[in-house]
Every structure is written in structure tokens, then in C-alpha cells.
Amino acid sequence: MAKANKQSKSEVTIEAASRLLADSYTLYLKTHNFHWNVTGPMFTTLHTLFETQYTELALAVDEIAERIRALGGRAPGSYKEFGRLARVKDATGTPNAKAMVQELVSDLATVVKTAKELLEAAEAGDDPATADLATRRIEVSEKNAWMLRSHFE
């Protein structure tokens, strides 16, 4: 009976990690899109900051996917799956630089919420490695949001 309960907790953790992967990958794609398309007086600053952030996200999505695999799950890896799982939405059109920053700040708050859900699942499942991953994603996402917000405060 205990084994079935552990499996159930593991499945909950895998599902939460899959949502974090989908949100993080969607944010990666949006940040990369904004890097390519930002214009205006803050072009150089934002172009560079977006590159820093999407590069970090590229490493993060790999870590999240590998953690899902280590837990025995299958990492989602298609736009269709990400679209079903993600709360972060694709960019539409090409917003101005300020709107790009506002969207990314909002999306980072979504990633923080998703990472906190993973943290709760990992703690309930007695999974300190996944809890650590979730905590790091919260920390980095909050820092990235602060860096973006600082451009317009």
C-alpha cells in the first residue's frame, strides 16, 4: 500500500514538473522572440538582457526535463503538449519594448506560481532534489522579473 501511495506522489510531482517545463519552454520561446524583435531607445540593453534570460531558460528546461525522466516520467516535448500544459501564453504580434517587458514580468510571475506548485508536490512526496530544483526556479524567476521591472521603475 505504501508503494502505491509513493507512486501517486511521484506522479503528482511529475505532472507539476511537466507544467513547469511547459511554462518555462514557452517563456524561453517568447523571450527569444522578443530578443529578435525588440526596438526603440532601450534596444541594446533589452536585447542583451533578453539573451541572458533566454540562455538561462534553455539550460533550465533541460534540467527540468531530465528531472522528470529521473523520476520515471516522460518529459513532454512538443508544442501541442506545451500548449495543453502551459499557463504562459505565446506572444501575439510584436509589442513595443515596454509591453514586452510587462508581458515577461507577468509570465515570470506565472512561472513562479508553477514552480511553487512543484515545490509543494515535491515536499509532499519527500523529494528534496525536485524541491531544490523548484526553489532555484523560483529564485531565478523572481530575480529576472526584478531586473526587467527595474527598466521602467
C-alpha contacts under 8 A as a table, 3 or more apart, distances in Angstrom:
res1	aa1	res2	aa2	distance
1	M	4	A	5.28
1	M	5	N	6.44
2	A	5	N	5.04
2	A	6	K	6.20
3	K	6	K	5.05
3	K	7	Q	6.15
4	A	7	Q	5.07
4	A	8	S	6.20
5	N	8	S	5.04
5	N	9	K	6.33
6	K	9	K	5.05
6	K	10	S	6.10
6	K	125	G	6.98
7	Q	10	S	4.93
7	Q	11	E	6.10
8	S	11	E	5.07
8	S	12	V	6.29
9	K	12	V	5.07
9	K	13	T	6.24
9	K	121	A	7.33
9	K	124	A	7.28
9	K	125	G	5.09
10	S	13	T	5.01
10	S	14	I	6.10
10	S	71	L	7.07
10	S	125	G	6.45
11	E	14	I	4.99
11	E	15	E	6.11
11	E	73	G	7.81
12	V	15	E	5.16
12	V	16	A	6.22
12	V	121	A	6.44
13	T	16	A	5.09
13	T	17	A	6.04
13	T	118	L	6.34
13	T	121	A	5.20
13	T	122	A	5.74
13	T	125	G	7.32
14	I	17	A	5.00
14	I	18	S	6.01
14	I	68	I	5.75
14	I	71	L	7.03
14	I	73	G	6.24
15	E	18	S	5.02
15	E	19	R	6.40
16	A	19	R	5.18
16	A	20	L	6.37
16	A	114	T	7.43
16	A	117	E	6.61
16	A	118	L	4.99
16	A	121	A	7.17
17	A	20	L	4.95
17	A	21	L	6.09
17	A	64	I	6.81
17	A	65	A	7.99
17	A	68	I	6.56
17	A	115	A	7.92
17	A	118	L	5.96
18	S	21	L	4.96
18	S	22	A	6.19
18	S	65	A	7.65
18	S	68	I	7.24
18	S	75	A	6.60
18	S	76	P	6.59
18	S	85	L	7.36
19	R	22	A	5.06
19	R	23	D	6.13
19	R	82	F	7.94
19	R	85	L	5.30
19	R	86	A	5.89
19	R	114	T	6.96
20	L	23	D	5.14
20	L	24	S	5.89
20	L	64	I	7.67
20	L	86	A	7.67
20	L	111	V	6.78
20	L	114	T	5.70
20	L	115	A	6.11
20	L	118	L	7.50
21	L	24	S	5.12
21	L	25	Y	5.96
21	L	61	V	5.79
21	L	64	I	6.01
21	L	65	A	6.65
21	L	76	P	7.87
22	A	25	Y	5.21
22	A	26	T	6.07
22	A	76	P	7.68
22	A	81	E	7.77
22	A	82	F	4.66
22	A	83	G	7.53
22	A	85	L	5.93
22	A	86	A	4.91
23	D	26	T	5.21
23	D	27	L	6.08
23	D	82	F	7.48
23	D	85	L	7.60
23	D	86	A	4.72
23	D	87	R	6.14
23	D	88	V	5.33
23	D	110	T	7.86
23	D	111	V	6.14
23	D	114	T	7.81
24	S	27	L	5.03
24	S	28	Y	6.02
24	S	57	L	6.71
24	S	60	A	7.71
24	S	61	V	6.34
24	S	111	V	6.70
25	Y	28	Y	4.85
25	Y	29	L	6.24
25	Y	57	L	7.34
25	Y	58	A	7.66
25	Y	61	V	6.21
25	Y	82	F	7.79
26	T	29	L	5.16
26	T	30	K	6.19
26	T	82	F	7.34
26	T	86	A	7.27
26	T	88	V	6.32
26	T	89	K	6.96
26	T	90	D	6.62
27	L	30	K	5.03
27	L	31	T	5.93
27	L	57	L	7.90
27	L	88	V	6.66
27	L	90	D	7.99
27	L	104	L	7.62
27	L	107	D	6.91
27	L	108	L	7.82
28	Y	31	T	5.21
28	Y	32	H	6.11
28	Y	53	Q	7.93
28	Y	54	Y	5.14
28	Y	57	L	5.60
28	Y	58	A	6.66
29	L	32	H	5.12
29	L	33	N	6.09
29	L	54	Y	7.65
30	K	33	N	4.96
30	K	34	F	6.18
30	K	90	D	6.38
30	K	91	A	6.04
31	T	34	F	5.08
31	T	35	H	6.11
31	T	50	F	5.89
31	T	51	E	7.71
31	T	53	Q	7.31
31	T	54	Y	5.74
31	T	104	L	7.30
32	H	35	H	4.95
32	H	36	W	6.37
32	H	50	F	6.83
32	H	51	E	6.86
32	H	54	Y	5.86
33	N	36	W	5.26
33	N	37	N	6.26
34	F	37	N	5.01
34	F	38	V	5.46
34	F	47	H	7.86
34	F	50	F	7.15
34	F	94	T	7.88
34	F	100	M	6.75
35	H	38	V	5.80
35	H	46	L	7.33
35	H	47	H	4.95
35	H	48	T	7.63
35	H	50	F	5.29
35	H	51	E	6.21
36	W	47	H	7.43
37	N	94	T	7.09
38	V	43	F	6.10
38	V	46	L	7.35
38	V	47	H	6.61
38	V	96	N	7.09
38	V	97	A	5.82
38	V	100	M	7.96
39	T	42	M	7.30
39	T	43	F	5.11
39	T	96	N	7.20
39	T	97	A	6.44
40	G	43	F	5.29
40	G	96	N	7.98
40	G	97	A	6.89
42	M	45	T	5.47
42	M	46	L	5.98
42	M	97	A	7.65
43	F	46	L	5.40
43	F	47	H	5.65
43	F	97	A	7.94
44	T	47	H	5.12
44	T	48	T	6.09
45	T	48	T	5.38
45	T	49	L	6.15
46	L	49	L	4.90
46	L	50	F	5.81
46	L	97	A	7.96
47	H	50	F	5.34
47	H	51	E	6.28
48	T	51	E	5.11
48	T	52	T	6.30
49	L	52	T	5.07
49	L	53	Q	6.22
50	F	53	Q	5.07
50	F	54	Y	6.05
51	E	54	Y	5.26
51	E	55	T	5.97
52	T	55	T	5.30
52	T	56	E	6.34
53	Q	56	E	5.18
53	Q	57	L	6.23
53	Q	144	N	7.21
54	Y	57	L	4.88
54	Y	58	A	6.10
55	T	58	A	5.13
55	T	59	L	6.71
56	E	59	L	5.36
56	E	60	A	6.25
57	L	60	A	4.76
57	L	61	V	6.08
58	A	61	V	5.54
58	A	62	D	6.69
59	L	62	D	5.35
59	L	63	E	6.44
60	A	63	E	5.05
60	A	64	I	6.16
60	A	137	R	7.95
61	V	64	I	5.09
61	V	65	A	6.05
62	D	65	A	5.17
62	D	66	E	6.08
63	E	66	E	5.15
63	E	67	R	6.17
64	I	67	R	5.10
64	I	68	I	6.36
64	I	133	L	7.68
65	A	68	I	5.12
65	A	69	R	6.39
65	A	75	A	5.32
65	A	76	P	7.83
66	E	69	R	5.00
66	E	70	A	6.10
66	E	75	A	7.64
67	R	70	A	4.89
67	R	71	L	6.23
67	R	130	T	7.20
68	I	71	L	5.17
68	I	72	G	6.58
68	I	73	G	5.27
68	I	74	R	6.58
68	I	75	A	5.87
69	R	72	G	5.04
69	R	73	G	4.98
69	R	74	R	5.84
69	R	75	A	6.35
70	A	73	G	7.29
76	P	81	E	6.08
76	P	82	F	7.04
77	G	81	E	6.74
77	G	82	F	7.14
78	S	81	E	5.22
78	S	82	F	6.12
79	Y	82	F	4.97
79	Y	83	G	5.83
80	K	83	G	5.09
80	K	84	R	6.36
81	E	84	R	5.15
81	E	85	L	6.22
82	F	85	L	5.08
82	F	86	A	5.50
83	G	86	A	5.55
83	G	89	K	7.95
86	A	89	K	7.08
87	R	110	T	7.04
88	V	107	D	5.78
88	V	110	T	6.69
88	V	111	V	7.66
91	A	94	T	7.67
92	T	95	P	7.99
95	P	98	K	7.92
95	P	99	A	5.63
95	P	100	M	5.86
96	N	99	A	5.35
96	N	100	M	6.17
97	A	100	M	5.00
97	A	101	V	6.33
98	K	101	V	5.19
98	K	102	Q	6.25
98	K	152	F	7.73
99	A	102	Q	4.94
99	A	103	E	6.04
100	M	103	E	5.17
100	M	104	L	6.20
101	V	104	L	5.16
101	V	105	V	6.11
101	V	148	L	6.03
101	V	149	R	7.19
102	Q	105	V	5.15
102	Q	106	S	6.21
102	Q	149	R	7.61
103	E	106	S	5.13
103	E	107	D	6.07
104	L	107	D	4.89
104	L	108	L	5.98
104	L	145	A	7.43
104	L	148	L	7.86
105	V	108	L	5.11
105	V	109	A	6.39
105	V	144	N	7.99
105	V	145	A	4.95
105	V	146	W	7.98
105	V	148	L	6.69
105	V	149	R	6.92
106	S	109	A	5.16
106	S	110	T	6.51
107	D	110	T	4.94
107	D	111	V	6.30
108	L	111	V	4.92
108	L	112	V	6.16
108	L	141	S	5.63
108	L	142	E	7.09
108	L	144	N	7.62
108	L	145	A	6.13
109	A	112	V	5.01
109	A	113	K	6.28
109	A	141	S	7.51
109	A	142	E	7.42
109	A	145	A	7.62
110	T	113	K	5.07
110	T	114	T	6.23
111	V	114	T	5.01
111	V	115	A	5.98
111	V	138	I	7.60
111	V	141	S	7.05
112	V	115	A	5.02
112	V	116	K	6.09
112	V	137	R	7.22
112	V	138	I	5.03
112	V	141	S	6.31
112	V	142	E	7.12
113	K	116	K	5.10
113	K	117	E	6.38
114	T	117	E	5.09
114	T	118	L	6.39
115	A	118	L	4.95
115	A	119	L	6.11
115	A	134	A	5.14
115	A	135	T	7.28
115	A	137	R	6.45
115	A	138	I	6.03
116	K	119	L	4.83
116	K	120	E	6.22
116	K	134	A	6.77
116	K	135	T	7.60
116	K	138	I	7.12
117	E	120	E	5.16
117	E	121	A	6.29
118	L	121	A	5.06
118	L	122	A	6.00
118	L	130	T	7.84
118	L	131	A	7.23
118	L	134	A	6.15
119	L	122	A	5.11
119	L	123	E	6.07
119	L	130	T	7.26
119	L	131	A	4.86
119	L	132	D	7.87
119	L	134	A	5.32
119	L	135	T	6.77
120	E	123	E	5.20
120	E	124	A	6.10
120	E	131	A	7.75
121	A	124	A	5.11
121	A	125	G	6.07
122	A	125	G	4.97
122	A	126	D	6.09
122	A	127	D	4.92
122	A	128	P	6.77
122	A	130	T	5.79
122	A	131	A	5.17
123	E	126	D	5.03
123	E	127	D	5.90
123	E	128	P	6.74
123	E	131	A	6.20
124	A	127	D	7.70
127	D	130	T	5.68
127	D	131	A	6.26
128	P	131	A	4.83
128	P	132	D	5.99
129	A	132	D	5.12
129	A	133	L	6.38
130	T	133	L	4.96
130	T	134	A	6.19
131	A	134	A	5.11
131	A	135	T	6.11
132	D	135	T	5.04
132	D	136	R	6.20
133	L	136	R	5.21
133	L	137	R	6.29
134	A	137	R	5.07
134	A	138	I	6.25
135	T	138	I	5.10
135	T	139	E	6.24
136	R	139	E	5.04
136	R	140	V	6.13
137	R	140	V	5.26
137	R	141	S	5.93
138	I	141	S	5.24
138	I	142	E	6.05
139	E	142	E	5.34
139	E	143	K	6.22
140	V	143	K	5.09
140	V	144	N	6.07
141	S	144	N	5.06
141	S	145	A	6.14
142	E	145	A	5.15
142	E	146	W	6.24
143	K	146	W	5.09
143	K	147	M	6.24
144	N	147	M	5.08
144	N	148	L	6.26
145	A	148	L	5.13
145	A	149	R	6.02
146	W	149	R	5.08
146	W	150	S	6.03
147	M	150	S	5.27
147	M	151	H	7.18
148	L	151	H	5.78
148	L	152	F	7.92
149	R	152	F	5.84
149	R	153	E	6.42
150	S	153	E	5.25
